[in-house]
Amino acid sequence: MNLPQPSADALDQSARLLALVHAEVAAAGGWLPFSRYMELALYAPGLGYYSGGARKFGPGGDFITAPELTPLFGQALAAQVEQVMRASAAHVIEAGAGTGLLAADLLLDLERRGCLPERYDILELSGELRARQGETLARKVPHLAARVRWLDALPEHFSGVLVANEVLDVMPVHVVVSRAEGLFERGVAVAGEALCWADRPAHGEVLAVARALDLPVPQDGEYVSEICPAARAWVAEWGRRLQAGALLLIDYGYPRGEYYLPARAGGTLLCYYRHHAHGDPFLWPGLNDITAFVDFTAVAEAGFDAGLEVYGYTNQAHFLYNCGVLACLEGRGERESADYIRAARAVQRLTAPQEMGELFKVLALGRGLSGGLLGFARGDRVHAL
C-alpha cells in the first residue's frame, strides 16, 4: 500500500494504543474478539481514532461524508425531519454529529420552514468532536446555538426525530468465518510485536447468530463476513425509549439477502486513511477509520422486536429526490453560476448509482406516526428487508 506517512506524534499515539491492545490480548489469554479490538482502535480514551485529536472529516481528513459535500443534503433531510416533528414532538437528537455541519444545515432549514426544534441534542463520544461541533455551530448558526446541547447518555424517554448519518458502520463487529469444518470467530492475537488474525471455534451469541444466517460453506477455502450485535442492541435501546417519532438511519449497507451473497466471500470490512481505502485494520492502530457495511435486515429486526414499526427503507437517491433535493438545487441560482455547478456536482455524487446514491440506504423505524413518510413515497424497498 502506498499511503501517506503519519507524523511522528501520530505514530507515537498509535504505538501507545498498540501497547494497550497488547496488554488486553495478554490479559485475555492471547486472543481478543475483533469487536473488542475495533472498539479500542476507534474509541479508546485519548488514543482511539474518534477520541484522538486528528482531523477526520473533509478534504484534510480521511473521508468525506454527505454533509461535507453540500448543505443540500441537510436541506433535503430537513423536509423529512419536519414531517416527523409535526407528527410527534419538536425535538431532534443527532447521533455522531461529525463536524457539526449537518446540525447547522438542519437548523437553518428548519428555521426557514418555521419548524425549529425546541431542543437539538447531540450524542457524541468524542470530546474533540464535541468541541469542533460547538465551533461550527457558533460560526454558522450563532443565533440558534443555544438550542443545542450535548448528551452523555441516551435519554430515558424521547419523542421526536433521531438522525444517525454514518453511525452504524463504525459500531464494532465480530468477524465470522465459514469453512467446511464449521463456524469460527476471527479475532486478534500477537505474533512477536505485531498483531495478527487468529481463529477459534465460534460459540455463544456469535455462533447462534452465524448459524441463523446460514452462511455459504465453500468446498475449498473459507467465507468471511461480519455480524454486529452492537448495532442491534443500540436500536433496541432506542425502541425502548422512543415514545413517538422516528429513527432516521442513513448508512452504506445491504439487506441480508445481498449482504451474505456467496460472491461476497471476503466480507465488507474496510479501513480509511487520508482518503485511501485499504483492508488492513492492524496498520497504525488508532490512525485509521475502521468500518463495516450495515446489515439493514438485522437493524430492522431489532427495531421490530423492540416494538417499532418499519416506516420505510430505500436508497439514498430515492430518499433525497423524494425530499426535494432537486428543488433545493434550483434555489442555488442561475444554472451557469459557479455556485450552482458546484452544488449540482455534489448532488450528482449523492444520488448517482455508481457513487453514493445506491450504496447508501435510509431506514426509518418509529412509533405512533400515521400516514406514509415523505422520504419513502417512491422507491420504498421494505419488501427487500
C-alpha positions in Angstrom: 0.0 0.0 0.0 1.3 3.4 -0.9 -0.1 5.5 1.9 1.0 8.9 3.3 3.3 8.5 6.2 1.9 9.7 9.6 3.6 12.3 11.6 5.9 11.4 14.5 3.3 12.5 17.0 0.6 10.4 15.3 2.9 7.3 15.2 3.6 7.8 19.0 -0.1 7.9 19.7 -0.5 4.7 17.6 2.3 3.0 19.5 0.6 3.8 22.8 -2.7 2.3 21.6 -0.8 -0.8 20.3 0.7 -1.3 23.7 -2.8 -1.1 25.2 -4.1 -3.7 22.7 -1.1 -6.0 23.5 -1.9 -5.8 27.2 -5.6 -6.6 26.6 -4.6 -9.6 24.4 -2.3 -10.9 27.1 -4.9 -10.4 29.8 -7.5 -12.3 27.7 -5.2 -15.3 27.3 -3.8 -14.5 23.9 -6.9 -13.8 21.9 -9.3 -10.9 21.6 -12.6 -10.8 19.6 -12.2 -8.4 16.7 -15.1 -6.4 18.1 -13.1 -5.5 21.1 -10.0 -4.6 19.0 -12.2 -2.4 16.8 -13.7 -0.7 19.9 -10.2 0.1 21.2 -8.9 1.2 17.8 -11.8 3.6 17.4 -12.8 4.7 20.9 -10.1 4.1 23.5 -10.0 7.3 25.5 -7.4 9.7 24.2 -5.9 7.2 21.8 -8.7 5.8 19.6 -9.4 7.1 16.1 -12.6 9.0 17.2 -11.3 10.0 20.6 -7.9 11.3 19.5 -7.3 14.8 18.1 -6.6 14.1 14.4 -8.7 15.7 11.7 -11.1 13.0 10.3 -13.7 14.7 8.1 -13.4 16.6 4.9 -10.6 17.1 2.4 -7.9 17.3 5.1 -9.1 14.2 6.9 -9.6 10.6 5.9 -13.1 10.6 4.3 -15.9 12.9 3.2 -19.5 12.5 4.4 -22.6 13.8 2.7 -22.9 17.0 4.9 -19.3 17.8 4.0 -20.1 17.7 0.3 -23.0 20.2 0.3 -25.6 21.8 2.6 -28.3 20.5 0.2 -28.1 17.1 1.9 -29.2 18.7 5.2 -31.8 20.9 3.4 -33.5 17.8 1.9 -33.3 15.8 5.1 -35.0 18.8 6.9 -38.2 18.1 4.9 -38.4 14.6 6.4 -37.4 15.8 9.9 -40.1 18.5 9.7 -42.8 15.9 8.8 -41.9 13.7 11.8 -41.6 16.5 14.2 -45.0 18.0 13.3 -46.5 14.5 14.0 -44.6 13.8 17.2 -42.6 16.4 19.1 -40.3 19.4 18.3 -37.1 17.6 19.4 -34.2 16.3 17.3 -31.3 14.1 18.5 -28.3 13.6 16.2 -26.0 10.7 17.0 -22.4 11.1 15.9 -22.6 14.6 14.6 -19.2 14.8 12.9 -18.0 18.3 12.4 -21.5 19.8 13.3 -22.2 20.8 9.7 -25.4 18.6 9.4 -26.7 20.1 12.6 -26.1 23.6 11.3 -27.7 22.9 8.0 -30.8 21.2 9.5 -31.3 24.0 12.0 -31.1 26.7 9.3 -33.5 25.0 7.0 -35.9 24.1 9.8 -35.9 27.8 10.8 -36.7 28.7 7.2 -39.6 26.2 7.3 -40.9 27.7 10.5 -40.4 24.4 12.3 -37.4 24.8 14.6 -37.0 22.1 17.3 -37.3 23.3 20.8 -34.1 21.2 21.5 -31.4 19.9 19.3 -29.4 17.3 21.2 -26.2 15.7 20.1 -24.9 12.3 21.2 -21.1 12.4 20.7 -18.5 10.1 22.3 -15.5 12.2 21.2 -14.6 15.3 23.3 -12.5 16.6 20.4 -15.5 16.3 18.0 -17.8 17.9 20.6 -15.5 21.0 20.6 -15.4 21.1 16.8 -19.2 20.8 16.6 -19.6 23.7 19.1 -17.2 25.8 17.0 -19.1 25.0 13.8 -22.5 25.9 15.3 -21.1 29.1 16.8 -19.8 30.1 13.4 -22.7 29.1 11.2 -25.8 29.5 13.4 -24.8 31.7 16.3 -28.5 32.7 16.9 -29.5 29.1 17.1 -26.6 27.6 19.0 -28.3 27.9 22.4 -30.9 25.3 21.3 -28.1 22.7 21.1 -26.9 20.6 24.0 -24.6 17.6 24.2 -25.8 14.4 25.9 -23.7 12.0 27.9 -26.2 9.2 27.6 -29.4 8.2 25.8 -32.5 9.9 27.3 -34.8 7.8 29.3 -37.7 8.8 27.2 -37.8 10.6 23.8 -40.3 11.8 21.3 -39.2 13.4 18.0 -36.6 12.5 15.5 -33.3 10.7 15.8 -30.8 11.3 13.0 -27.9 8.9 12.6 -25.8 9.5 9.5 -22.9 7.1 9.1 -23.1 5.9 12.7 -24.0 2.2 12.4 -21.0 1.4 10.2 -18.5 2.2 12.9 -20.1 0.1 15.6 -17.7 -2.8 16.5 -18.3 -6.0 14.5 -17.5 -9.7 15.1 -15.7 -11.4 12.2 -17.1 -14.8 11.4 -15.6 -17.5 9.1 -17.5 -20.3 7.5 -15.4 -23.4 6.4 -16.3 -27.0 5.7 -15.2 -28.0 9.2 -17.5 -25.5 10.9 -18.0 -21.9 12.0 -15.2 -19.8 13.5 -14.8 -16.4 15.0 -11.7 -14.5 13.7 -10.0 -12.5 16.4 -6.8 -10.7 17.2 -3.6 -12.3 18.6 0.1 -11.2 18.8 3.0 -12.6 16.8 6.2 -11.1 18.0 5.4 -7.4 18.2 2.8 -7.4 15.5 -1.0 -8.0 15.7 -2.3 -10.8 13.6 -5.6 -12.7 12.8 -6.4 -15.8 14.8 -9.4 -18.1 14.5 -11.2 -20.1 17.2 -14.5 -22.1 17.1 -17.4 -19.7 17.3 -19.5 -20.1 20.5 -22.3 -18.3 22.4 -24.1 -15.4 20.7 -21.7 -15.3 17.8 -22.3 -18.9 17.0 -26.1 -18.6 17.3 -26.3 -15.6 15.0 -23.9 -17.0 12.5 -25.9 -20.3 12.4 -29.1 -18.4 11.8 -27.6 -16.6 8.9 -27.0 -19.9 7.1 -23.7 -18.6 5.7 -22.3 -20.1 2.5 -19.9 -23.0 3.1 -17.3 -23.2 0.3 -16.0 -26.6 -0.7 -12.5 -25.1 -0.6 -11.2 -22.1 1.3 -13.4 -20.0 3.5 -16.2 -17.5 3.6 -15.6 -14.4 5.8 -18.2 -11.9 6.9 -19.3 -9.8 9.9 -22.1 -9.6 12.4 -22.9 -6.6 14.6 -24.8 -7.3 17.8 -23.8 -3.8 18.9 -26.0 -2.2 16.2 -28.9 -4.4 17.1 -28.6 -3.6 20.8 -28.3 0.2 20.1 -31.5 0.2 18.0 -33.3 -2.0 20.6 -32.4 0.7 23.3 -34.0 3.4 21.2 -37.0 1.1 20.7 -37.4 1.0 24.5 -37.0 4.8 24.9 -38.9 6.2 21.8 -42.5 7.2 22.7 -43.5 8.8 19.4 -41.5 9.7 16.3 -38.9 8.1 14.1 -35.3 7.0 13.9 -33.7 8.0 10.5 -30.7 5.8 9.9 -28.5 6.6 6.9 -25.5 4.4 6.1 -23.9 2.2 3.5 -25.1 -1.4 3.6 -27.4 -4.1 2.2 -30.4 -6.1 3.2 -29.4 -9.5 4.5 -30.1 -11.3 1.2 -27.4 -9.1 -0.5 -25.0 -8.8 2.4 -24.3 -12.5 2.7 -24.1 -13.4 -1.0 -21.7 -16.2 -1.9 -19.8 -13.8 -4.1 -19.1 -11.5 -1.1 -16.7 -14.1 0.4 -14.2 -11.6 1.8 -16.6 -9.6 3.9 -17.1 -5.8 3.9 -14.6 -4.6 6.5 -12.7 -1.5 5.2 -10.3 1.0 6.6 -9.8 4.6 5.6 -6.6 6.7 5.9 -6.2 10.1 4.2 -8.9 9.2 1.6 -7.3 5.9 0.8 -9.3 2.7 1.4 -7.4 -0.4 2.5 -8.1 -3.7 4.1 -5.5 -3.9 7.0 -7.1 -2.9 10.3 -3.8 -3.5 12.2 -1.9 -0.8 10.3 -1.2 2.1 12.6 -4.0 1.4 15.1 -5.9 4.5 16.1 -5.0 6.4 12.9 -7.4 4.7 10.6 -11.2 4.6 10.5 -12.4 1.0 10.5 -15.9 0.3 9.1 -18.2 -2.5 8.0 -21.3 -2.3 5.9 -24.6 -2.4 7.7 -27.0 -5.4 7.6 -30.2 -3.4 7.4 -32.3 -6.5 7.9 -30.7 -7.1 11.3 -31.3 -3.5 12.2 -34.9 -3.6 11.1 -35.5 -6.8 13.0 -34.0 -5.2 16.2 -36.4 -2.3 15.9 -39.4 -4.6 15.2 -38.5 -6.8 18.2 -38.4 -3.6 20.3 -42.0 -2.7 19.2 -41.1 -0.2 16.4 -42.7 -0.1 13.0 -40.6 -0.1 9.8 -41.8 3.1 8.1 -39.5 2.9 5.1 -36.3 1.6 3.5 -34.8 2.9 0.3 -31.6 4.0 -1.3 -30.2 7.5 -0.6 -31.0 8.7 -4.2 -34.7 7.9 -3.9 -34.8 9.4 -0.4 -33.2 12.7 -1.4 -35.3 13.0 -4.5 -38.5 12.4 -2.5 -37.4 15.0 0.0 -36.9 17.6 -2.7 -33.2 17.8 -3.2 -33.6 18.9 -6.8 -35.9 21.8 -5.7 -33.2 22.7 -3.2 -30.6 22.7 -6.0 -32.8 25.0 -8.1 -32.7 27.5 -5.3 -28.9 27.9 -5.8 -29.5 30.5 -8.6 -28.6 30.6 -12.3 -27.5 27.3 -13.7 -24.5 28.9 -15.3 -23.2 30.2 -12.0 -20.2 28.6 -10.3 -22.2 28.0 -7.1 -24.9 26.1 -9.0 -22.4 24.0 -10.8 -20.6 23.0 -7.6 -23.9 22.2 -6.0 -25.1 20.1 -9.0 -21.9 18.1 -8.9 -22.4 17.4 -5.2 -26.0 16.3 -5.8 -24.7 14.0 -8.6 -22.3 12.4 -6.2 -25.0 12.0 -3.5 -27.5 10.4 -5.9 -25.6 8.7 -8.8 -25.9 4.8 -8.6 -22.1 4.5 -9.1 -21.4 7.0 -6.3 -23.4 7.3 -3.0 -26.9 7.0 -4.5 -27.3 3.2 -4.4 -24.5 2.3 -1.9 -26.1 4.3 0.9 -29.5 3.4 2.3 -32.1 5.1 4.5 -34.1 3.1 7.1 -36.9 4.7 9.1 -38.1 3.0 12.3 -40.6 4.5 14.6 -43.7 4.6 16.7 -47.0 6.5 16.9 -47.0 8.0 13.3 -49.8 7.7 10.8 -49.6 8.0 7.1 -46.5 7.5 4.9 -43.2 9.3 5.3 -42.2 11.7 2.6 -38.7 10.2 2.0 -40.2 6.8 1.0 -43.1 8.0 -1.2 -41.4 6.4 -4.2 -38.8 3.6 -4.4 -39.6 2.1 -1.0 -37.8 -1.3 -0.6 -39.2 -2.6 2.7 -40.0 -5.8 0.8 -36.3 -6.4 0.4 -35.5 -6.5 4.1 
